[in-house]
Amino acid sequence: MLAPLNIQSIVEALSTRNGWIEAGAIAVAFAIGWVIDRRVHVGPRGDSRMAKLGAGGVNRLIFPLTTLALLLLLRGVLPPPTVFLPIAVPLVVALALIRLSVYALRNLFGRDRALPLPERTAGFLIWGALLLYYFGFLDDLRGMLEAAELSVGKARISLLDLARDAVIILLAVMIALWVSGLIEQWLLRMDHVDRNVRAVISKAVRALLIVVGVLISLPMLGIDLTVLSVFGGALGVGIGLGLQKLASNYIAGFTILLDRSIRLGDMITVDNRFGVVSKVTSRYVVVRSLDGIEAIVPNETLVTTTVLNHSYTSRDVRVALPVQVGYDTDIEQAMRLLVDIALAEPRVLRGPVAPAVMLLRFGESGIDLELGVWINDPENGQGNLRSALNLAIWKAFKAHGITIPYPRRDVHIVDPVRQELPQTGVEATRAAPAPPASP
């Protein structure tokens, strides 16, 4: 089945009626398989991950398997010898293998991660190599790649060697990523381990496996591992000269992940930025503010500066609202109203951290009170809570006749006549009369 094809036999088949019937039947089989693939969809039986994976794998194989079944049926119906069926069947089998393997890799590494080779590119490469082999062009292409050489110092490397080396390194990296993906899935199921520790272990294992895969593939390429000593020295000099910041960020990132000082979902204030930690990597931390703006903060900044973690040991945050009332106000009634208003807000916590009102001071214009409430969802914002409470306070005070004072100033206009003011004892001086207006 995989023997190179005879071009002359294909040309002769196209000159006969049976050859055209065979080619048309193959085209109809592909068309029927495509229609069935568009119309039929298998749903998962259950909510488990394995059921979803199984249903997804079946849906990806509907087109190649249906087309393969029709081609095998044509093999039993069409009279021998057949020329085009030995070409079409391996192509459909290759398509099934490509779809199944790429689907497995995507579910292993995650759908949001780019694979080393996209599905369509891998399919074109495999199908192209298969067609070149069928038509006998693969040996010619191999000879052309061997003849094309590149000079690297005193050595000469052919394009075929470069392609082979690239494939070997790519396979080593893919295997390393596959194994690290298995380890990462195993770590995700360990709920008793902290998320930061799991992230550090998964990242370290992935980097280690990739390095091991490359080191294993290098001797297969004929590269001496002692060359890496020179590269290691150059890397050390580079870090010492110009990569200090990059290296310090990575070291600080692993430090943050290990000591668990900053975790996903924490509310922090760093470098005059307040927000939620939405992503922690080995080089930077993403802080998403409440207005949707995301700040990328280098890990070195988090290690060398003071960071306010509002949810380090507890997510409870106190919100204080200053209120001023007049001196003629019933203070106890005003304090009860403030507590009742706070308890009516669903975000305000009860229990040991129930709302409380304190009398702060006797101010110049009125009595200063402070309403303190606690919330455990600071990521939902504090400005909206302050606005809702202030609006409720205004309505309640207005309904109960409690006034909120504002600064007032009494202005006394003194007669410009020099006289003794009896109420103040202040002496005023008559001003000189203004000159008469000119006619």
Buried (B, 14 or more C-beta within 10 A) or exposed (E): EEEEBEEEEBEEBEEEEBBEEBBEBBEEBBEBBBEBBEEEEEEBEEEEEEEBBBBBBBBBBBBBBBBBEBBBEBBEEBEEEBBBBBBBBBBBBBBBBBBBEBBBBBBBBEEEEEBEBEBEEBBEEBBEEBBBBBBEEBEEEEEEBEEEBEEEEEEEEBBBBBEBBEEBBEEBBBBBBBBBBEBBBEBEEEEEEBBBBBBBBBBBBBEEBBEEBBEEBBEEEEEEEEEBEEEEEEEEEEEEEEBEEBEBBBBBBBBBBEEEBBBBEBBBBBEEBBBBBEEBBBEBBBBBEBEEEEBEBBBBBBBEEEBEBBBBEEBBBEBEBEBBBBEEBEBEEBBEBBBEBBEEBEBBBEEEBBBBBEEEEEEEEBBBBBBBBBBBBBBEBBEEBBEBBBEBBEEBBEEEEBBBBEEEEEEEEEEEEEEEEEEEEEEEEEEEEEEEEEE
